[in-house]
Structures are given as structure tokens and as C-alpha cells.
Amino acid sequence: MLGSPYTHTTEAPATFILVGIPGLQSSHLWLALSLSTMYTTALLGNTLIVTVIWVDSTLQEPMYCFLCVLAAMDMVMASSVVPKMVSIFSSGDNANSFNACFTQMYFVHAATAVETGLLLAMAFDRYVAICKPLHYKRILTPRVMLGMSVTITIRATVFMTPLSWMVSHLPFCGSNVVLHSYCEHIAVAKLACADPRPSSLYSLIVSSIIVGSDVVFIATSYILILQAVFDLSKNAQLKALSTCGSHVGVMALYYLPGMASVNAAWLGEDIVPLSTQVLLADLYLIIPSTLNPIIYGLRTKQIRNRTWSLVMHCFFNLGS
């Protein structure tokens, strides 16, 4: 039970109190150190990916452009939650203003919707590259790429803006204590005096439509890719599958932790402790951002070689 340090209000709270990870307060310092390390890795790795793709004219293909946007969104996702988490875990600074809370909520949901759309765009890119290689440049023109990126952004904005609006306009007249380490939608909505089920239902329907449709189209792309690969020579098969390996790894990092987090919340506290639910939700937001650039850096030869050249160039320039 939470004691008297947590306040109750009779009107919409000026601030929310983020508990962190309930039941794991004794581990908060170690969590702060771990998150700080992962966040630093995410910022450095994704910044390096964006810089390498931006400055190298040989990496201006659609796949790398989508990867550049994905890296930027990874930084937005991590930066919207991790600095506040580290502040909570390290110094106990757990107050978050009303506006900051819902701004954070919006960016988390919007970034999530954009990232799943980018994974679909990257799957389509691999489909065209492998199944229709002679028409690749004619299909994926800069105009088409821009249109895809704008559509993904508009979709995220249109679907996620109402969710944040619905939750922010709920009446909050009771506890202002959020049993989470960031302003997670369900955790905040539970504090409302009114019925939060409309916003929860909207969130479920929208998430199912966006993620469900994207997963179906991604799976379809890779089924068609596998069918096309089987008709190629052995060397061509290995090359084609290798180019898809990084994308599959990133998809696994994105969807598997998300599925684990959703299923843990769905099972409830009787089966999955609240501390485990919150920890899974936290890791879901930071693990993909941390590991994505490592996966692409290790598996993509062009990025690996160009990154090494850029690092050595900077190193020798500093040395001279």
C-alpha cells in the first residue's frame, strides 16, 4: 500500500507522481545505471547511423533512407521517456506536470505507430528489390518514398491524437499517483473519476488495426520473397536472405517485447506482478532503440564499412 507521501486532489492535478517500478524501489539505482547506459548507446548508435547515411551518397537508396528515419524515431522514442525514468530512479524526482505527462504519452504512441509503419515500408522495399529487381528504381522513386513517409506520419497523427485528447480530458479528482515509470496510457486513465473504458477500447481497436494490418502485409511480403528466393541459385539465395536478415532481426526486437508487454498486462496482476509489467513496458521502449543500430551496423556491410571509415577519419583528425 502507498502511504501518506502521495497526495490526493479534488480537481485536475497540476502534477502526476510517477512511482517508478512498484516493488523494486531498492533496485532503482541499478536500473538508473542500466537505462543510462542503454540510452547513451541508443543515442550514439542511432546518431552514427543517421550521420553515415546522410553523408554517404552511396547509401541514398530507399532501404537506407527508411533506416535513417527509423533511427531518428528510435531517438525520439527513447528521449521521450528515458531521461525522466533515470531522474526518477536516481534522484527520486518523480513529479511530472499535467501537460508534460500527456505530451510524453502522445510521443510514445505516435513514435510507436510511425515505427511499425516504417517496418512495413522496409518490408515492401525488400519485396521490390528481390521480387522485381529490374523495376526497383522505377517503383521506389524519391516521390514514392516521400509519399510513404508522409502517409505513415499522417496515419500516426490521425490515430494517436484522439487517444491523448480523450485521456487528457478525463476528470481527475482522486489520486495523482501513477503506478508506472512513465505516463503510460492505462496507468494514467485508471486515475480518472469517469469511466476510462472508451479510451481503452479506442486504444485497443486502433492498435489492433495499425499493428495487425502492418504485420499481415509484412508477413505477405516475406512469403512472396521466400517464394521468389527458392527459384534463385544457391549463392543468390544466400545473398537475398542476408539482405533481409537485419530487417527480420529488427522486427523481432520491435514486436516480441511489445507482445510480451501487452500479454503481461492482459494477464493481470494475479498472474504477472505489477513490477514485471512495468519493467517489460520500460524495456519495450528502450531495447529496440539500443539494439537496432548494433544489428544494422554488424549485418549491413555497407553501413559497417562506412561507419568504420567515418570513425577512423574522426579519430585521426582529433589526433592531429
N, C-alpha and C positions, 0 to 999 in steps of 0.2 A: 504493500500500500504506500501511496505517496503522502508524505506528511505536510505539515503546515508551511514549509518554504514555498509551496506552489500556490498561487493566488487564484481566486475566483472573481469573476466580474459580473456586473449586472447589465453591461452593454458591450458592444463590439470591442474586443480588446485592442489596445494600441500595439501590443506585442504578443507574440506567442513564445512559450517556453519550450525549447526542444530538449528533451530528456537525454538524447543520445541513444545508446543501446540499453534498454531497461534490463537490469540484472547483471550487466557486465561493466558497471562503473569502475570496478577495480582494475579492469584491463584497458581503460580509456587511454592511458598514456602510451601503451604499446600500440594501440590502434591508431593514435595520432602519428606515431613514428612511421608505421606501415603505410598509412594513407599519404603522408608527406612524401615518402619515397616513391610510391606509385604515381602520385600526381606530378612530381618532378620528372619522372621517367616519361609520363604521358606528354607533358609539355615539350620536353626536349625532343622526344622521338617524333611527335607529330609536326612540330615546327621544322625539324630537319626534312621530313617527307615533303611538306609544302614547299620549302625553300628549294630542294633538289628538283622537284617537278617544275617549279616556276622558272628557274634559271636555265634549265637544260632544254634546248629546243628539240632534242631528240625524244623527249618524254611528253610531247604535246599531243599524244594520242588520246582518244576518248577514255580508255581504261584508266590512264594516269590522271586525267582531269577529274574523273569521278572520285578517284582515290584521294586527290588533293582536297576536294570538298568534304569527303568523309573524314579526313584528318582534321580539317577545320571544325567540323561538327563535334568530333571527339573532344577537342579542346573546349568548345562551348559547353558540352555536357559535363565534363569534369569540373570546369571552372564554376559552374552554376551551383555545385553542391559541396565539393571537397574542401575549399578554404573554410567554409563555415563549420563543416564537420571537424576539421582539425582544431579550430578555435574552441569548439565545444569540448572535445576530448582532452585538449592540452591545458586549457585555462579555465574551463567551466563557463565560458561566455556563451550562454545558451539562449539569450534573448534574440528574437527576430521580429522586426516590425511587421505590422499587418501587410503593408504594401510589398515589402521585401519578400515575405512569405509567398504571396501569390505570384509575384514575378518569378521567383525560383520555381514554383510549381509549373508555371507556363513554359519556361525554358526547358525544363526536364521533359515535359510531354511533347513539346514541339520538336526538340532535338531528337527524341526517340522516333517520332513519325518521319522526320527527314532521313534519318539513318536507315530505317527499313526501306524507304523508297530508293535510297542510293544503292543498297544491296540489290534491289530489283534491277536498277539501271545497269549495274555492273554485270549481272547475270545475262541481261539482254545483250550487252556488249560482247561477252564471251560467246553467246549463241551466234551472233552475226559473224564474229571473227572466225569461228570454227566451221559453222554450217554454210555460210555464204561469204567466204573469204574474198571472192572476186568483186563482190558488191559492197564490201565493208566501208570504203571511203565514200561511196555514193549514198549509203543508207545513214551512216552516223556522221553527218556533216556538222560543222560548228553550230549551225542554226538549229538542227535537231537536238544536239546536246544541250544548248541553251534552253530550248523549249522543255526538255525533260526536267532540267534542273528547276526551272521556274514552276512547272507543274507540281513537282514534289514539294516545293516550298509553299505554294498556294494551298495544296491539299493539307499540309500540316497546320497552316494558319487557320484555314476554314474549319477544320475538325476540332482543333485543340483550343481555340479562343473561347468558344461557348462553355467548355468544361471549366476553365479557370473562372470565367464570369459567373457560372452557376454556383460554384463553391464560395467565391468571394462575396456573393450576395445572400448567402445563408445567414440567419441571425445567430450570433454567438453571444450567449448570455450566461454561460456556465464556466467551466474550467477552461483555462487558456494553455493547458499543459498538453503538448503534442508528444505522444509516446513513440517518438521516432527521432532520427538524427538529421532529417531534413523535412521540408514541408510536403510530405507525401500526401497525395490526394485523399485516400481513405482515412488516414490518421487524422487529418485536419477536419474532414467532413463529419467524423464521429463526434466532434465537439459542438456541433451546431444544435440549437434548440429545436429546429424544424427537422422534418424527415429528410435524411441525406440520400435516400434511395433513388430519386430521379437522377441526381448527378452520378451516382454509382452505376445505375443502369445505362446512362448515356456513355460513360467511360467504357463499360463492358462491350456495348454494341459497337462503338467507334473503334476500339482496339481490335475487336474481332474482325471487323470489316477491313481495316488497314493491314494488320499483320496477316490475317487469314488470306486475303487476296494476294498479297505480296508473296507469301510462302507458296501458294498454288502456282503462281506464274514463275517463280524461281525454280520450283521443282520441275515444272514443264520444260523450262529452258534446259535444265541439265539432263532430263530424259532425252530430249532431242539431240543434245550434244553427245551423249553416250551412244545413241543410235548412229550418229554420223561418224564417231570415232572408230566404231567397230569395222567400218568399211575402209579404213586407212591402213597403211603399212605399220609395222611394229614401231619403228622409230617415230613416225608421225603420231602414232597413238600416245607414246610417252611424252612427246613434246606438247601435244594438245592437252593432255591431262595435267601436265606440270603447270601450264599456264592457268589452269582452273584451281590448282591446289591452294594457293593463297586465299582466293575468294571463298572457297569452301571452309577453310580454317577460320576466317573472319566471321562467316555466317554462324559457324558453330559457337564461337565466342559470344556472339550477339544473342542468338536465340536460346541456347541451352541455359545460361544463367537466368535469362528472363523467364523461361518456362519453370525453372526451379523456384524462383521467387514468387511467381503467380500461384503455383501449386501449393507452396508452403502457406501462403496467405489464405488460399481456398480451404485447405485442410483445417485451419483454425488453431487457436492456442492450445486446445486439448491434446492435439497430436504434435504440432510443431510449436515449441516455445516462442514467445514474442521476441525474445532476444535473437533467436535464429532467423526469424522472419525479417527483422530489421537489418541484421548483418547481411543476409542474402540480397536484400534490396540495395544496400550500400555497395556491395561488391559488384552487383549487376551494372551499376553506373560507372564504375572506375576500371574494372578489369578489361573490358574491350578497349577502352581508350588507351590503356597502358600497353597491351599486348599487340594491338593492330599494327603499329609501326614496326615492331620487332618481327612479326610474321612476314610483312611485306619486305622488310629490309633483308631478311635472311633468305626468302624464297624467290624474290624477283631479282634476277641477275642485273638488269639494267639499273635498278634503284640501288642495289648493293654496291656496284662498281662506281656509280656516280657519287654516292654518299661517301665512299672511301676517298675518292679524289677530292671532294669538297672539304672533308675533314683534314686531309693531309695538306691541302692548299692553305687552309686557315692556320694550321699548326705551324707550318714553315714561315708563313707571313708574320705570325706572332713571335716566332723565334728570331727572325731577322730584325 
